Amino acid sequence: MAKIYDTPKEVVEDVSYEDSKSYEECEAKFEKDLKDHLDSLGYGGGKYYGKIAKFQAGDGYAKYMVASISPLKLIHMAYGDKWEFPYVHKMNAKDIRENIDSTEAMDKMFSKA
């Protein structure tokens, strides 16, 4: 079972909705700031550390950053619409690894490389 944490108050959402490019930049900065904050707390290491599990929710995704895979600790990435996945607390490490691996495979398949 996953332990879910709220976004730390030290990580500030600074979202610009002016255009999709600026939103993507703000989202990337939020992700980097969250990972940097986890680094400062002594988290780190492992293939899945700092990666994002995402679940379809509403018109977007509920996203969770992996702080630790064993024991499983996820940080809810509360930005934008702040979607939450109602069953994330029931996930185990295998579920999260599969979610991340499949998302990365799809991203690679459809990337503009």
HELIX and SHEET records of a PDB file:
HELIX    1   1 SER A   20  SER A   40  1                                  21    
HELIX    2   2 VAL A   88  LYS A   90  5                                   3    
HELIX    3   3 ALA A   93  MET A  109  1                                  17    
SHEET    1   A 4 LYS A   3  TYR A   5  0                                        
SHEET    2   A 4 LEU A  72  HIS A  76  1                                        
SHEET    3   A 4 GLY A  60  ILE A  69 -1                                        
SHEET    4   A 4 ILE A  52  ALA A  57 -1                                        
END                                                                             
